């Protein structure tokens, strides 16, 4: 037995030794840092660039045209400590610096190619042009801010603006297949001229890898200035003083035609004052387009007219209620009138004698004062009518419309929230395609916070309670939505979301994408009070009508407890098929012509179907439609606001939970109510009338504008007040004279003051 055991033990030991020899020893050998013998290291630069230098063991190697490097090394042990990749200028306008290796350098000892990642910098320069491609001297720009997509900010000023600049061009990152090079880009956040930025923030993008000579477009506009008299329609003043945002003042005289033209005025807000010819107060003017600005001057004639009017009112106030003063004035007037009349009668008798000698028929009868009184009364009434008409003509247009009650609804015309569809897609280049109209605020970028603030304030003044913001989960739109949320919070305004579930070709997004995007939104904004319109944030899912109820439930079921998810069904059948899996419907019906057909009946039927299951119904309202430049086939004219009125009436009759105005700023389909160059402020004022509000349109001043819509002591109102004062005095005197009996001064002695006083009392 012992012999057998020894034999078995020996066999097992031999087998174990064989296993160790076959498996363990090669593995240990492969785990060693590398062979301690000379070899060739093969590298591949990422990105593939020629001229990249590596130094190792006294050897220097450069990459070839495809970024490949081969270098002899004495061994691969500790190679990562001996290999150096110095910063190298591989061309006059590009440098590289070491970033990272992929894997271990020791792998090169086994014949593998090691990836060498480098970061690159590029020497770039820029020039400036205006909107028409004309060169702008760099000296006009005082500062510029560049921002990269990695968040790096470069502030340039003074001499830095006229010399080239080294900027980061690319960096590497680890990808599933190895190292990849990511190209960087830069946007122009601001370019300051005369203290104001003349670019739309982040509106111009430059990629150093593709372009080293950048051309930055600056917003200069052609503006003409003129001035008129406040009360009289004539030119006034000798020129203007233009105060810039940086405090500088420029004095510009008027030409022979009474105007002065600035062909390249930077975008911004200026204070304009007229000098010469009277009194002028500084007026702020926002310049964001080519325009003509008309200013007002208070001339000497205006001052004289106001002075006379004030004195007349003052004298009238002193005399009214003081009969003894009136009596004294009457007595003095009668004495003067008697003397004048006596002289006239004496001359008249003399003329009658002469005529009697020539004409035996006799003289014409002379009318006394009583006969002349009706003519004086008629002249006074005529004067009153003329002044009243003049005052009415000078009232602001909006005030005149308010007096006649145009578009004044019943107080309960809009008892539900009024929401406007709002788009944050616009970049400066967006206005270069498929547009027939442009905003009065200029061709803005949707990341401009000041534009957002103006939009919100205008919408609030109209009676709009919130925006339904078109959004999907992308870095740019996330950033813009965050800015709009802050503005809405500051302005006490509400927001909802229109989730864009269709791509550019109108293909529905994948369910996982929709689910991820809505989960992101719910996590970030579900409890934000800005979105509290109906207790929970409202999200309208466009494209939901393309899916079955089961697919919708699987996609949005996880967020319905946090959000109110509405569909955009376009028919009664689609509404009924999605009942129970959505919280309501918001019909985006922009192409309807409410003045023809049975659109109101369709909306009412859809509303009933939604309300039967307790859902929310947002009814559409639109001012018109024209999408022919983006593939549409029809146009719905605005008809001077009648389309909007009819659409509003149809929406209200459907008993909605909210009204959705299509749209605030959809300029491609021309459903916008935002004040624009083509349609002006017509539709926004119509909507304000329908909602019982008074629109305050916050747009740059233009020559055609009568003012900012708020009348203080301006030219028109001052004239109205003056006219009223001038009318009041003769009217009061006339009425008081009619209260006393008419007497001829010749029939009374001069000591009848007491009787006159009694009669006046």
Residue pairs with C-beta under 8 A, 6 or more apart in sequence:
33 76
33 77
33 78
33 106
34 75
34 76
34 77
34 79
34 106
34 108
34 109
35 75
35 76
35 77
35 109
36 75
36 77
37 75
38 72
38 73
38 74
38 75
39 72
39 73
39 75
39 76
39 108
39 109
40 70
40 71
40 72
40 73
40 108
41 56
41 69
41 70
41 71
41 72
41 73
41 76
41 79
41 83
41 105
41 108
41 114
42 68
42 69
42 70
42 108
42 111
42 112
42 113
42 114
43 54
43 63
43 68
43 69
43 70
43 71
43 108
43 113
43 114
43 115
43 116
44 67
44 68
44 69
44 113
44 114
44 115
44 116
45 52
45 63
45 67
45 68
45 69
45 116
45 117
45 118
46 67
46 102
46 115
46 116
46 117
46 118
46 172
46 178
46 179
46 180
46 181
47 67
47 118
47 120
47 170
47 172
47 181
48 63
48 66
48 67
49 63
49 67
49 90
49 94
49 96
49 118
49 120
50 62
50 63
50 64
50 65
50 66
50 67
50 90
51 62
51 63
51 88
51 90
51 91
51 96
52 62
52 63
52 67
52 69
52 85
52 88
52 90
52 96
52 116
52 118
53 60
53 61
53 62
53 85
53 86
53 88
54 60
54 61
54 62
54 69
54 71
54 83
54 84
54 85
54 116
55 83
55 84
55 85
55 86
56 71
56 73
56 79
56 82
56 83
56 84
57 72
57 73
57 74
57 82
59 71
59 72
59 73
61 69
61 70
61 71
62 69
63 69
69 116
73 79
73 82
73 108
76 105
76 106
76 108
76 109
77 106
79 105
79 106
79 108
80 101
80 104
80 105
83 105
85 97
85 98
85 116
85 118
86 98
87 95
87 96
87 97
87 98
88 95
88 96
89 95
90 96
92 123
93 122
93 123
93 124
93 212
94 120
94 121
94 122
94 123
94 169
95 120
95 121
95 166
96 118
96 119
96 120
96 121
97 118
97 119
97 120
97 121
98 116
98 117
98 118
98 119
99 117
99 118
99 119
99 171
99 172
100 117
100 172
100 179
101 114
101 115
101 116
101 117
102 114
102 115
102 117
102 174
102 178
102 179
103 112
103 114
103 115
105 114
107 114
108 114
115 178
115 179
117 172
117 179
117 181
118 172
119 168
119 169
119 170
119 171
119 172
120 168
120 169
120 170
121 166
121 167
121 168
121 169
122 166
122 167
122 169
122 208
122 209
122 212
123 164
123 165
123 166
123 212
124 164
124 165
124 166
124 167
124 206
124 208
124 211
124 212
124 213
124 214
125 163
125 164
125 165
125 212
125 213
125 214
126 213
126 214
126 215
126 216
127 135
127 138
127 213
127 214
127 215
127 216
128 135
128 136
128 137
128 138
128 140
128 141
128 191
128 215
128 216
128 217
128 218
129 135
129 136
129 215
129 216
129 217
129 218
130 136
130 217
130 218
130 220
130 264
131 217
131 218
131 219
131 220
131 221
136 218
136 220
136 264
138 161
138 162
139 162
140 193
141 161
141 191
141 192
141 193
141 218
142 157
142 158
142 192
142 193
142 194
142 195
143 155
143 156
143 157
143 161
143 190
143 191
143 192
144 155
144 156
144 157
144 161
144 188
144 190
144 191
144 192
144 216
145 153
145 154
145 155
145 156
145 188
145 189
145 190
145 191
146 153
146 154
146 156
146 167
146 186
146 187
146 188
146 189
147 153
147 154
147 186
147 187
147 189
147 202
148 167
148 168
148 184
148 185
148 186
149 184
149 185
149 186
149 187
150 168
150 171
150 184
152 168
153 189
154 165
154 167
156 165
167 184
167 186
167 208
168 184
168 208
169 183
169 184
169 208
169 209
170 181
170 182
170 183
170 184
170 209
171 181
171 182
171 184
172 179
172 180
172 181
172 182
173 179
173 180
173 182
174 180
183 207
183 208
183 209
183 210
184 207
184 208
184 209
185 205
185 206
185 207
185 208
186 205
186 206
186 207
186 208
187 201
187 202
187 203
187 204
187 205
187 206
188 199
188 202
188 203
188 204
188 206
188 216
189 199
189 201
189 202
190 197
190 199
190 201
191 197
191 198
191 199
191 216
191 218
192 198
193 218
193 266
194 244
194 245
194 246
194 248
194 266
194 268
195 244
195 245
195 246
195 247
195 248
195 268
196 244
196 245
196 246
196 266
196 267
196 268
196 269
197 267
197 268
198 218
198 219
198 220
198 266
198 267
198 268
199 216
199 217
199 218
199 219
200 219
200 428
200 443
200 444
200 445
200 448
201 445
201 447
201 448
202 445
202 447
203 427
203 428
203 429
203 445
204 216
204 217
204 428
206 214
218 266
219 266
219 267
219 288
219 442
220 263
220 264
220 265
220 266
220 267
221 264
221 265
221 267
221 287
221 288
221 289
221 290
221 291
222 261
222 262
222 263
222 264
222 265
222 290
223 261
223 262
223 265
223 287
223 290
223 291
223 292
223 293
224 259
224 260
224 261
224 262
224 291
224 292
224 293
224 703
225 240
225 252
225 259
225 260
225 261
225 262
225 272
225 292
225 293
225 294
225 295
226 235
226 254
226 258
226 259
226 260
226 292
226 293
226 294
226 295
226 703
227 235
227 236
227 237
227 240
227 254
227 258
227 274
227 277
227 280
227 294
227 295
227 296
227 297
228 234
228 235
228 236
228 294
228 295
228 296
228 297
229 235
229 236
229 278
229 296
229 297
229 299
229 301
229 302
230 296
230 297
230 298
230 299
230 302
230 715
230 718
230 719
231 299
231 301
231 302
231 305
231 715
231 719
232 299
232 301
232 302
235 254
235 258
236 274
236 277
236 278
236 297
236 299
237 254
237 274
237 275
237 276
237 277
237 278
237 280
237 295
237 297
238 253
238 254
238 275
238 276
238 277
239 251
239 252
239 253
239 254
239 260
239 274
239 275
239 276
240 251
240 252
240 254
240 260
240 272
240 273
240 274
240 275
240 295
241 249
241 250
241 251
241 252
241 272
241 273
241 274
241 275
242 249
242 250
242 251
242 252
242 262
242 270
242 271
242 272
243 249
243 270
243 271
243 272
243 273
243 282
244 250
244 268
244 270
245 268
245 269
245 270
251 275
252 260
252 262
253 260
254 260
265 287
266 287
267 287
267 288
267 442
268 286
268 287
269 284
269 285
269 286
269 287
270 284
270 285
270 287
271 282
271 283
271 284
271 285
272 282
272 283
272 284
272 285
272 293
272 295
273 280
273 281
273 282
273 283
274 280
274 295
274 296
274 297
277 297
277 299
278 297
278 298
278 299
278 300
278 302
278 303
279 297
279 298
279 303
280 295
280 296
280 297
280 298
283 295
283 296
283 701
284 701
285 293
285 700
285 701
286 699
286 700
286 701
287 700
288 441
288 442
288 700
289 440
289 442
289 677
289 700
291 700
291 702
291 703
292 702
292 703
292 704
293 701
293 702
293 703
294 703
296 714
296 715
298 715
305 722
306 718
306 722
309 722
309 725
309 726
310 725
312 725
312 726
312 729
313 725
313 728
313 729
315 729
316 728
316 729
316 732
316 733
318 325
319 325
319 326
319 329
320 732
320 736
323 757
323 760
323 761
324 757
326 736
326 760
327 753
327 756
327 757
327 760
328 753
330 756
331 750
331 753
331 756
334 745
335 750
337 745
338 745
338 746
348 366
352 363
355 363
356 362
356 363
368 744
369 742
369 744
370 742
370 744
373 742
377 734
380 730
380 731
380 734
383 727
383 730
384 727
384 731
387 723
387 726
387 727
388 727
390 719
390 723
391 719
391 720
391 723
391 724
392 400
394 716
394 717
394 719
394 720
395 403
395 716
395 720
396 706
396 707
396 709
396 711
396 716
397 706
398 685
398 694
398 695
398 709
399 711
401 407
401 689
402 408
402 694
406 689
407 645
407 685
407 686
407 688
407 689
407 690
408 689
408 692
409 689
409 690
409 691
409 692
411 692
413 652
413 690
413 691
413 692
414 463
414 652
414 659
414 690
414 691
414 692
416 656
416 657
416 658
416 659
417 465
417 466
417 494
417 533
417 657
417 658
417 659
418 463
418 464
418 465
418 658
418 659
418 661
418 691
419 464
419 465
419 466
419 467
419 468
419 494
419 496
419 533
419 618
419 658
419 659
419 660
419 661
420 459
420 464
420 466
420 467
420 468
420 660
420 661
420 663
420 664
420 673
421 467
421 468
421 470
421 498
421 588
421 660
421 661
421 662
421 663
421 664
421 666
422 455
422 467
422 468
422 469
422 470
422 663
422 664
422 665
423 446
423 469
423 470
423 663
423 664
423 665
423 666
424 446
424 447
424 469
424 470
424 471
424 477
424 480
424 481
424 484
425 446
425 470
425 477
426 444
426 445
426 446
426 665
427 445
427 446
428 443
428 444
428 445
431 438
431 443
431 667
434 629
434 630
434 668
435 629
435 667
435 668
436 626
436 629
436 670
436 678
437 667
437 670
437 672
437 676
437 677
437 678
437 679
438 667
438 676
438 677
438 678
439 665
439 667
439 672
439 674
439 675
439 676
439 677
440 674
440 675
440 676
440 677
440 680
440 697
440 699
440 700
440 702
441 451
441 454
441 674
441 675
441 699
441 700
442 700
444 451
445 451
446 452
446 480
447 476
447 479
447 480
447 483
449 483
449 486
449 487
452 483
452 484
452 487
453 487
453 490
453 491
454 698
455 467
455 664
455 665
455 674
456 467
456 487
456 488
456 491
456 493
457 491
457 696
457 698
458 674
458 675
458 684
458 695
458 696
458 697
458 698
459 467
459 493
459 664
460 491
460 493
461 688
461 693
461 694
461 695
461 696
461 697
462 684
462 687
462 688
462 691
462 693
462 695
463 687
463 688
463 691
463 692
463 693
464 661
464 664
464 687
464 691
465 493
465 494
465 533
466 488
466 493
466 494
466 495
466 496
466 533
467 484
467 488
467 493
467 494
467 495
467 496
467 664
468 495
468 496
468 497
468 498
468 538
468 540
468 586
468 660
469 481
469 484
469 495
469 496
469 497
469 498
470 498
470 500
471 477
471 481
471 497
471 498
471 499
471 500
471 521
472 499
472 500
472 501
472 509
472 517
473 516
473 517
473 520
473 521
484 495
485 495
485 525
485 528
485 530
487 493
488 494
488 495
488 530
489 529
489 530
493 530
494 530
494 531
494 532
494 533
495 530
495 531
496 531
496 533
496 537
496 538
496 539
496 540
497 521
497 531
497 537
497 538
497 539
497 540
498 539
498 540
498 542
498 586
498 588
499 514
499 517
499 518
499 521
499 539
499 540
499 541
499 542
500 542
500 543
501 508
501 509
501 514
501 541
501 542
501 543
501 544
502 508
502 509
502 542
502 543
503 509
508 543
508 546
508 547
509 543
511 551
511 554
511 555
514 541
514 555
514 556
515 555
515 556
515 558
518 539
518 556
518 559
518 563
518 565
519 558
519 559
521 537
521 539
521 563
522 537
522 559
522 562
522 563
525 531
525 537
526 536
526 537
526 562
526 563
528 537
531 537
531 538
533 658
534 564
534 616
534 657
535 564
536 562
536 563
536 564
537 562
537 563
537 564
538 563
538 564
538 566
538 616
539 563
539 564
539 565
539 566
540 566
540 567
540 568
540 586
540 588
540 618
541 556
541 565
541 566
541 567
541 568
541 582
542 568
542 588
543 568
544 552
544 567
544 568
544 569
544 578
544 582
545 567
545 568
545 569
545 570
545 574
545 578
547 555
548 577
549 577
549 578
549 579
549 580
549 581
552 567
552 578
552 581
552 582
553 581
556 563
556 565
556 581
556 582
557 581
559 565
560 583
564 583
564 584
564 616
565 582
565 583
566 582
566 583
566 584
566 585
566 586
566 615
566 616
566 618
567 574
567 575
567 578
567 582
567 584
567 585
567 586
568 585
568 586
568 587
568 588
569 575
569 578
569 585
569 587
569 606
570 587
570 589
571 606
572 602
572 605
572 606
572 609
575 585
575 606
575 609
575 610
576 609
578 585
579 609
579 612
579 613
579 615
580 613
582 615
583 615
583 616
584 610
584 615
584 616
584 617
584 618
584 657
585 606
585 610
585 615
585 616
585 617
585 618
586 616
586 617
586 618
586 620
586 660
587 603
587 606
587 618
587 619
587 620
588 620
588 660
588 662
589 599
589 603
589 620
589 622
589 662
590 620
590 622
590 625
590 662
590 663
590 666
590 669
590 671
591 625
591 627
591 632
591 634
591 636
591 669
592 599
592 620
592 622
592 625
592 636
592 647
593 599
593 636
593 643
594 600
594 622
594 643
594 646
594 647
594 649
594 650
595 639
595 642
595 643
595 646
599 647
599 650
600 649
600 650
600 653
600 654
603 619
603 620
603 650
603 651
603 653
603 654
604 653
604 654
604 655
606 617
606 654
607 617
607 619
607 654
607 655
607 656
610 616
610 617
611 617
611 655
616 657
616 658
617 654
617 655
617 656
617 657
617 658
618 656
618 657
618 658
618 659
618 660
619 650
619 651
619 652
619 654
619 656
619 658
619 659
619 660
620 647
620 651
620 660
620 662
621 644
621 647
621 648
621 651
621 659
621 660
621 661
621 662
622 636
622 643
622 644
622 647
622 661
622 662
622 663
622 671
623 638
623 641
623 643
623 644
623 647
623 671
623 672
623 673
623 683
623 686
623 687
624 635
624 636
624 637
624 638
624 639
624 643
624 644
624 670
624 671
624 683
625 632
625 634
625 635
625 636
625 669
625 670
625 671
626 632
626 635
626 636
626 669
626 670
627 668
627 669
627 670
628 634
628 635
629 668
630 668
630 669
632 669
636 643
637 643
638 644
638 679
638 682
638 683
640 682
641 682
641 683
641 686
644 673
644 683
644 686
644 687
644 690
645 686
645 690
648 659
648 687
648 690
651 659
652 659
661 673
661 687
662 671
663 669
663 671
663 672
663 673
664 672
664 673
664 674
665 672
665 674
666 672
667 676
672 679
673 683
673 684
673 687
674 684
675 681
675 684
675 697
675 699
681 695
681 697
681 699
684 695
684 697
685 695
687 695
688 694
688 695
695 709
696 709
696 710
697 709
701 708
706 716
707 714
711 717
713 721
736 760
739 760
740 756
740 759
740 760
741 759
